[in-house]
């Protein structure tokens, strides 16, 4: 019997493993959408919309992922006494709010009734909150429009708690489910962007969730391909080939020890104040005897060990990224569309600075001043470390601060 060539063996391995992978994929899909066959196309459309993962939780069909880096869960249920559609998105919400249809058996929670200012909406829904002033700070034409779109029927409930927004619809939409849900996700993300601009929003730390995908079938094929390649390689190669070692990508101006704490640092460049900062911010810094740079040292931890750094970075899309490193940890890492100025804020200035609201409560060390909207002094915040938490304060007149 003639011996098989290495190439033939390799093709046989790939073919068998590809068949096994296809069978596993078909079986998993049938189990995944059992009872939800009519939602298969819509669920995949939703998952593609934000890179989500489709899974089952008991009898519920669940899609989880990140919308603009905000952890998000979409849940469909056919159980009795359970909402048909439930969407939960983490976001930098600083207040409590409930919106329920007029006459709903579930009463709106909150001490104060507030109105959006649209008579039609306010006649259909009851809106209550315990923090009316903070809610009114958020209200603007875009937020009002998005809230109205989210509350799309008299069977819709909207709930906001610190750090999260939840949308409930009592029944699964009858048509265009994928488009319906993706539009709601975009509306919630738009509101989250407005929330992120509110003073104190940076106190809420939100970390994207890791997506774990079921790759059994793909893994089987991959193993087969590797085995096939190994067979051919062994048959035809008698010596090792040199392996090229790629040098780690670096960002000029960012210390290598710091770059390992900044995810994807090589995709950003160090900001240049004379090019990237707002002229008004530069004037303020000059008048305050402060020399600005894209990389500056501070004493955020209060230990004085010299390991605390701040970086202002910018990418090819024009976004700004502000990073606070303290004691070999990335303690603050946020992106901004605009930036007037960012600079260390010495702890000794806390007592002499006039604050809107209560001053920062006994921070560990220096703070980080961020003015992210040129010409708008209300969009200024100073963040500090306090143990394992981040606290913040809003200067009343940051332009009068003298370093």
N, C-alpha and C positions, 0 to 999 in steps of 0.2 A: 504493500500500500504506500503510495507516494506521500512524502511528508508535506504538510501545509506550509506555505510561505508565511513569513511574519506579517506581510501586508494582508493576506487572507484572514489570518487570526485576528488582526486588529479590526478589520471590517466586520467580522462575525461578532466580536465583543460589542462594538458600537451598536450594531443592529439589534442584538438581544436586549441590551440595556435601554435602548431607545423604546423598544416595545414595552418593556416593564414600566418605564417612566410614563408612557402614554396611558397604560392601564391604571396605574396609581392616580394619575391626574384625573381621569374620568371618574374613578370611584370617589375620590375626595370631593369633586364638584357635585356629584349626586348627593352626597351626605351633607355638604355645606348648605345647599339650597333646598333641602327637603322641607316641603311645606311652604316654600317661598319661591317656587319656580317662576311665577309671574313677575317677581322682582329681580330676577337674575341680571337682566340687562341694565336696569336702573341702578342696582347695587354696584355693578362694575363701573358705571358712569360716575357715580359718586366717589368711589375709591380712586379712580383715575384723576378726579378733580383735585384731590389734595394728597395723592400718594398714600392713600390709606390701605389698611389690611382688612380683609373680610374674614369674619370668624363667627362661631356660634357661642352663645352663652345660654345653656339650657335650650329652651325653645325659641329664644330670641336670635335674630340676625343682627350682628354688630359690625360696624365699620369704624376703625380707630386709626388715627394718624395725627398729623399736625397741619393746621391751616395757618400759614405765615408764622410758623414756629410756635403756634398756640395749640397745646394738646386738645384734641377734639374727638368726641365719640358720638356716632349716630347709631341709634338703636331702633329696630323695627320689632314689634311684638304683636302676636295674635292671641295673647292670653286675655281672659276675661278680667275686667277691673284693672287693666294695665293700658296706659296710653299706646296708641298705635305707632306714634313717632315721637322720639325723644332725642334732642340734640343738646350736648353739653360741651362748652368750650371754656377753657381757662383763659382769663384775661386780667389785666391790671385794674379791676373794679375796686373802688374804694368805699362803696356804699351798698345798702340793701334796698331792693326795689321789687315789687310784684305788680304785674298787670294781669287782670283777669276779666273775662267778659261780664257785662252787667247781668245781674241775676244768677251768676254761677253759684253752685252749692259750695264751692271752695272759696272762702272769703280771702280778699287780698290782705296780705300782712303788711304792717307798717302803721305808725301813729298818725302820719299826715297824708291827706289826700292831695295829690298834685295833678296838674293838668298840662297836657302838651301844647294847648293853645289852638287845637283843631277841634271845632265843635262836633263834627261828625265822629271823630275818633273818641273824644271825651264822653260822648253820649253812648257809645258802644262798650267802652272799657272803663274799669276802675283802676286807677294807678295810685299806689300808696308807697311811702318810704319813711324810714326813720331819720334820714339825712337829706331833707329837702334842699338845703343850700348847695350841697355837693352835686346833687342831681341837676339842679338848675344851672350850675357851672358847666355841666356837660352839654346841656341842651343847645342845639344849633340847628340850622336847616337840614344839614346832612343827617344828624342823629335822629331828629324827629321823623324824617322821611324813612329812614331805615327801621325805626321802631314800628311805624305804621305798616311797612311791608312785612315785618316779622309777624305782627298780629293780623294775619291774613283772613281769619274766620272767627266766628263766635264760638269755636271749639279750640281756640289757641290760648295758651297760658305762657307768660314770660316771667322768669324769676332771676334776679341778680343778687348774688351774695358776694362778700369780699373775695375777690380772686376768681370768680366764675360766673358765667351766664348759662341758663338752662331754658330751652324752648320745648314746650310740650304741645302736641296736637293729639286730640283724643282718638282720632282714626287715621289710618294710613291714607294719604292722598289717593284719589281714585285714578288720576292720570298724570302723565309727565312727572313721575315721582323723582327721577334723577335730576331733572332741571329744577324742580321745586326745592329740593334739599340743597343743591349746589348754590342756588340763589340765596337761600337763608344763610348758608355758611359765609357767603361773601358779605351779606348785610351785617352779620355778627362781627366779622373781621373788621369791617369799616368802623363799627362802633368801638371796637377794641383799640383801633389806632387813635381815635379821639380820646379815649380814656388814658392812653399812654402819655398824652400831653398834659394831663392834670397834675398839679403840684402834689408830690407825695406818691405818685403812681409807681415810682422806682423802688419803693419799699417792698412791693410784691414781686417775689422772685418766681419766674415761670420758666421751667426747663422743658424743652420738647421731649416727647416720649420716644423711646426707641421702638422701631417697627420690627417685629419678629415675623418673618414670612415663612410659610410652610414650603420648604424647598425639597421635599423628599424625592419627587420625580426628577427634578433637575440635578439633585445630588447624585442620584443613581447614574444618570447619563454622564455626568462629569467624571465620576469614578471610572466608568467604562472607557471614556475617551482617554483619561490619564493612563489607564492600564494598557490601552492599545498603543498609545504613543510610546510608553515604556518598552513594550515588546519590540516595536520597530527600532527604537533607539538602541536597544541591547543587541539586536541582530546586526545592525549596520554600523555601529559605532564602537570602537575599541579604546578610545581615549576620551578623557573629559574635555569639554569645551570651557574656555574661560568665561566666567560670569561677570558681566559689567555691573559695577556697583555705582548707583546713582547718588550723587551728593544730595543731601537734604536741601530742599528749597528754603531759602531764607528771605527775610524782609529787611532791606537796608535800614539801619537805624534802630532795629529791634534786637535786643540782646538775645543770643541763642537760648540762654536759660529761660528767658521770658517768653520767647516764641513758642516753646513747647506747652506753655499754659494758655496760649491764644489759638483756639481752633481755626484752622485755615488761614493762619497769619500770612502765608505766602501770596494769598489772593488780595492782600491789602498793601498800601504803601503808607509810610509815615507822613502825616500831614505837615505842611509848611505854613506857619501862621501868616506870612506875608502873601501867600497865594490862596489859602483855603479858609482863613478866618475872616469874619466880617470886619470891615474898616472901623465900625463903631466899637467893636470889641477890642481891636488893637489900640484905639485911642484911649479907651478906659484903662487898659493894661499899662500903657505908657504913663498916663497920669497917676497910676497907682504904684509906680516904681516896680512893675512886674514884667519880667522878661519871659515871654511865651515861647513854647517849643512843642513839637509833636511828642516829645518824650521828656518827662520831668519827674524828679524824685520828690517824695514827701515822707511824712511819718504817719500814715493812716492807722497803723496798729498802736501807736503811742509807745512802742518799745525802743525806738531810736536805733534799731539794728541795721538800718540802711538797706533793707530788702524790699521797701515799698516803692512802687513805680506807677506812673500813669502814662497811658499812650493815647494819642488821638490819631486814628488811621482813616484812610479814605480809599474807596475802591473805584473801579472803572465806571461804575454806574453813578458815581457822584455821591454815594451814601457816606456818612460819617460813622465811625465806630469808636466809642470811648471805653477804655479798659482800665480798671483799677486792680493792680496786683498787690497783695500784701502777704508777706511771710510764705512765699512759694505757693500761693493760692490765687486763683482768679475770682475776685470777690464781686466784681461788677463788670458787665460786658453787654453794652447795648448799642444799637444802631439808631441813627437819626437822619432824617432827610435834610435838615438844616442845622447850622451851628453858627452862633455868634462868637462864643469863646468857651474854652474849658481850661481850668487851672486849679492847682492845689489851693486850699483854703486853710490857712494856719489856725490851729485850735485856739490860739490866744485871742483871735478876733471874735469868738463866739459871744463873749459878754458885751463887747462894744458895738456889735451889730444889731440893728433894729430888725426884728423878725415879724413876718405876718403870722399871727398865731403864736403858740408856745415855742420858745427856742429849743434847739436840739438838747435832749436830756443826757448830759454827761457822756459825750462820745469818747471813744478810746483815744483818738488822736486827731490829726488833721482831717479835713474834709475835701471833697472834690466839687468845685463850683462848675455848674453847667448852665450856660445860657443858650438854649437851642433854637431861639426864634429871634433873628435880628430885628431890632426896633420894638420888641414887645417885652418889656421888663417883667411882666407877670409870668413869663415862661422861664423863670430862673429858679434853680434848686441847688442846694448844697447837700450832698450825701455824705454820711459818716458811717464808720464801723462801730458797733457796740457789741462786743462778744461775737456770737455767730449770726447776729442780725445786722441789717442795714437800716439806719434811721435817716431822716432828712429834715430840712428846714427851708423856708422860703424867705430870703432877705426882702425887706420892704423896699430898699433902695440900693441895689447892689452896685450901682454906678458910683455911690459915695464911699464904698469900702476902700480904705487905704492900707496897703500892705506895709 
